[in-house]
């Protein structure tokens, strides 16, 4: 018998609350296996030396930098618009002589926003965003030296294997959000893992969810326009929030439903008029409500949402 099975049987024999202890232990083991985000550079260095720069150092020009840093990942050190090394890393004279990492400055968010904030509304909310509050730096997601679209960093091989056919951006997101990545591999899911969509199609990594304008339904119907309405006879949960019935990343139920039919329906419609007696009362618990009420998102003609 597998080890977990033997442990479960032992806990069950020894005490009534043993299974609770076993469940807690398994939960802790699972949590310890989840990959956690770690910064790419030491935070004290970024916040002190990096921000202040290196005193008494002089500029030497990008040509001097390229004597040692002649390539990054087999390519020239940076695209032309990022080719002025000292614009981001500060004067490099002392570093060129000592070759010590502490004698050169690493860019902070302030350096990035000095160029990228102007005219880019997607960056204006960065300081109040969930990613900024979690302590991420621009360089945790972006690598100004690479040629990927928007300079998004490449995910590590282990993390990329979770969503092997997804875009590079989605793979990078999965490296910090493994729980969401696992949902995208469930039977019913948005086509992110197939590369037919991207996390940033729905999420803005530079903004705060707490100040986002508009309902989730407006975001969903930007793609699912056939469910948008307005309808003469509305289904209130549809008009309010699609996620009342649907789980956005993935589920084991059809059509991204949080629970398969009729469970998703009878969670609200506990007593359905016309189906409360006799055989019909039994059938409603073993059939799909949409077999009759096919216009579940809304109807122009029927208040009971029948087609």
C-alpha positions in Angstrom: 0.0 0.0 0.0 1.4 3.5 -0.8 2.8 5.5 2.1 0.0 8.1 2.1 -2.6 5.3 2.1 -1.0 3.6 5.1 -0.8 6.9 6.9 -4.4 7.7 6.3 -5.5 4.2 7.6 -3.3 4.6 10.7 -4.7 8.0 11.5 -8.2 6.8 11.0 -7.8 3.9 13.4 -6.1 5.8 16.1 -8.5 8.7 16.6 -11.5 10.5 15.2 -9.6 13.7 14.7 -6.6 11.9 13.2 -7.8 12.5 9.7 -7.9 16.2 10.4 -4.2 16.1 11.4 -3.4 14.1 8.3 -5.2 16.6 6.1 -3.3 19.5 7.7 0.0 17.7 7.1 -0.8 17.1 3.4 -1.8 20.7 3.0 1.5 21.9 4.5 3.5 19.5 2.3 1.6 20.8 -0.8 2.3 24.4 0.2 6.0 23.8 0.6 6.1 22.4 -2.9 4.7 25.5 -4.5 7.3 27.7 -6.1 7.5 31.0 -4.4 8.6 34.3 -6.0 12.0 35.4 -5.1 13.7 38.6 -6.2 16.4 38.5 -8.9 18.7 40.9 -7.0 19.2 41.5 -3.3 16.6 44.0 -2.2 19.0 46.0 0.3 21.4 46.5 -2.6 18.6 47.8 -4.9 17.2 50.1 -2.4 20.5 51.7 -1.2 23.6 51.4 -3.4 21.6 51.0 -6.6 19.4 54.0 -6.0 22.3 56.2 -4.9 24.8 55.2 -7.5 28.6 55.0 -7.0 30.3 58.1 -5.7 33.2 59.7 -7.5 32.8 57.5 -10.6 33.0 58.9 -14.1 31.4 57.9 -17.3 33.5 55.8 -19.7 31.0 55.2 -22.5 29.3 52.0 -23.8 32.3 50.9 -25.8 34.3 50.4 -22.6 31.4 48.4 -21.1 31.3 46.1 -24.2 35.0 45.2 -23.7 33.8 42.7 -21.0 30.1 42.6 -21.7 30.3 41.8 -25.4 27.1 39.8 -25.5 24.1 38.7 -23.5 22.6 35.3 -24.4 24.6 35.3 -27.6 23.3 38.7 -28.8 24.7 42.2 -28.6 24.3 43.6 -25.1 21.1 45.6 -25.7 18.9 47.0 -28.5 19.9 50.4 -29.8 17.4 52.2 -27.7 18.9 50.6 -24.6 22.5 50.8 -25.8 23.6 53.7 -23.5 24.7 51.4 -20.6 25.4 54.3 -18.1 22.0 55.8 -18.6 20.7 53.0 -16.5 23.7 51.7 -14.6 25.4 55.0 -13.8 29.0 56.0 -14.4 31.2 52.9 -14.9 34.8 54.1 -14.3 35.3 52.5 -10.9 33.5 49.3 -12.0 35.7 49.0 -15.1 38.8 49.1 -13.0 37.6 46.8 -10.1 35.1 44.6 -12.0 33.2 44.3 -8.7 29.4 44.1 -8.9 29.1 46.5 -5.9 30.9 49.2 -7.9 28.1 49.6 -10.5 24.5 50.5 -10.0 21.5 48.4 -11.0 18.4 50.2 -12.4 15.4 50.6 -10.1 11.8 51.2 -10.9 12.5 54.9 -10.8 15.0 54.6 -13.6 12.6 52.7 -15.8 9.7 55.0 -15.1 11.8 58.1 -16.0 11.5 57.0 -19.6 8.5 54.7 -19.7 6.0 56.7 -17.7 5.6 59.6 -20.2 2.7 59.0 -22.5 2.1 55.5 -21.2 -1.2 55.3 -19.2 -0.6 51.7 -18.4 2.3 52.7 -16.1 0.5 55.5 -14.2 -1.1 53.1 -11.7 2.1 51.1 -11.0 2.8 52.6 -7.5 -0.6 51.4 -6.2 -0.6 48.1 -8.1 -0.7 44.6 -6.5 2.7 43.8 -8.0 4.3 47.0 -6.7 2.8 46.4 -3.2 4.3 42.9 -3.3 7.8 44.4 -3.8 8.4 43.4 -7.4 10.8 45.4 -9.6 10.4 46.1 -13.3 13.5 43.8 -13.8 11.7 40.9 -12.2 9.5 40.6 -15.2 11.4 42.6 -17.9 14.9 42.2 -19.2 16.0 45.3 -21.1 18.9 43.2 -22.7 16.7 40.7 -24.5 14.8 40.8 -27.8 11.5 39.3 -26.5 8.3 41.3 -27.1 8.1 44.0 -24.5 11.4 42.6 -23.1 9.5 40.0 -21.0 11.9 37.7 -19.2 12.1 34.1 -20.3 10.6 31.7 -17.7 12.8 29.0 -16.3 12.6 25.6 -18.0 10.8 24.0 -15.1 8.2 26.7 -15.0 7.8 26.8 -18.8 7.0 23.1 -18.7 3.8 23.8 -16.8 2.4 25.6 -19.9 4.7 24.4 -22.7 2.6 25.9 -25.6 1.6 29.1 -23.9 3.1 32.5 -24.8 6.3 33.6 -23.0 4.3 36.1 -21.0 1.9 33.5 -19.7 4.8 31.2 -18.8 6.4 33.9 -16.8 3.2 34.7 -15.0 2.8 30.9 -14.2 6.2 31.0 -12.5 4.8 33.2 -9.7 1.1 32.0 -10.0 1.4 28.2 -10.0 -2.2 27.8 -8.7 -3.6 29.6 -11.7 -1.4 27.6 -14.0 -2.8 24.4 -12.6 -6.3 25.6 -13.3 -5.4 26.4 -16.9 -4.6 22.6 -17.3 -8.0 21.5 -16.1 -10.4 20.0 -18.7 -12.4 23.1 -19.3 -10.2 26.2 -19.5 -9.5 29.4 -21.4 -7.1 28.6 -24.3 -4.1 30.1 -22.6 -2.1 26.9 -22.5 -2.6 26.4 -26.2 -1.1 29.9 -26.9 -4.4 31.2 -28.2 -4.7 33.8 -25.5 -2.5 35.6 -23.0 -2.8 36.4 -19.3 -2.4 40.1 -20.2 -5.5 39.9 -22.4 -7.6 40.0 -19.2 -5.0 41.3 -16.6 -3.0 44.5 -16.5 0.2 43.7 -14.6 0.9 47.5 -14.1 -2.4 48.4 -12.5 -4.3 47.8 -9.3 -7.4 45.6 -9.4 -9.0 47.8 -6.7 -9.2 50.9 -9.0 -10.1 49.1 -12.2 -13.2 50.7 -13.9 -16.1 48.6 -15.1 -17.5 45.2 -14.1 -15.9 41.9 -14.9 -18.9 41.2 -17.2 -17.7 44.1 -19.4 -14.3 42.4 -19.7 -15.8 39.0 -20.5 -18.2 40.3 -23.1 -15.3 42.1 -24.9 -14.6 38.7 -26.3 -18.0 36.9 -25.7 -20.0 39.5 -27.5 -22.9 37.1 -28.2 -23.7 37.1 -24.5 -23.5 40.8 -24.0 -27.1 42.0 -24.5 -28.8 44.3 -23.6 -31.7 41.8 -23.2 -35.4 42.4 -22.7 -35.4 39.6 -20.1 -32.1 39.5 -18.3 -30.6 36.8 -16.1 -29.5 38.9 -13.1 -26.2 37.0 -12.4 -25.2 37.5 -16.0 -25.7 41.2 -15.9 -23.9 41.5 -12.5 -20.8 39.3 -12.8 -20.0 36.3 -15.1 -17.9 34.8 -12.3 -21.0 34.1 -10.2 -21.4 31.0 -12.5 -18.1 30.7 -14.3 -14.5 30.2 -13.0 -12.3 32.2 -15.2 -9.1 30.1 -15.4 -10.3 26.5 -15.6 -12.6 23.9 -14.0 -13.5 20.3 -14.2 -17.1 21.3 -15.2 -18.3 22.1 -18.7 -18.1 25.6 -20.1 -16.0 26.9 -17.2 -18.9 26.5 -14.8 -18.0 26.4 -11.1 -20.4 23.4 -10.8 -21.9 21.3 -13.5 -25.6 21.6 -14.2 -28.0 21.4 -12.6 -25.9 22.2 -9.5 -24.9 25.6 -10.7 -28.6 26.5 -11.3 -30.3 25.0 -8.2 -27.8 26.8 -5.9 -30.0 29.8 -6.6 -33.2 28.3 -7.9 -33.8 25.9 -4.9 -37.5 25.6 -5.6 -38.5 26.0 -9.3 -42.1 26.8 -10.0 -43.7 24.2 -12.1 -41.1 21.5 -11.1 -42.0 21.1 -7.5 -44.1 18.0 -7.6 -44.0 14.5 -9.0 -41.5 13.1 -11.5 -40.5 16.5 -12.7 -39.1 17.3 -9.3 -36.8 14.3 -9.6 -35.9 15.0 -13.2 -34.7 18.6 -12.5 -31.9 17.2 -10.4 -30.7 14.9 -13.1 -30.9 17.0 -16.3 -29.3 20.1 -17.7 -31.5 23.1 -17.1 -30.3 24.6 -20.4 -32.0 21.8 -22.3 -35.1 23.8 -21.8 -33.8 27.2 -20.7 -31.3 27.6 -23.5 -31.2 31.4 -23.4 -29.5 31.3 -20.0 -27.7 34.6 -20.6 -30.7 36.5 -21.7 -33.7 36.5 -24.0 -35.6 39.0 -26.2 -38.8 37.0 -26.1 -39.2 34.7 -23.0 -39.1 35.7 -19.4 -38.3 32.1 -18.5 -35.2 32.3 -20.7 -36.4 29.5 -23.0 -35.2 29.7 -26.6 
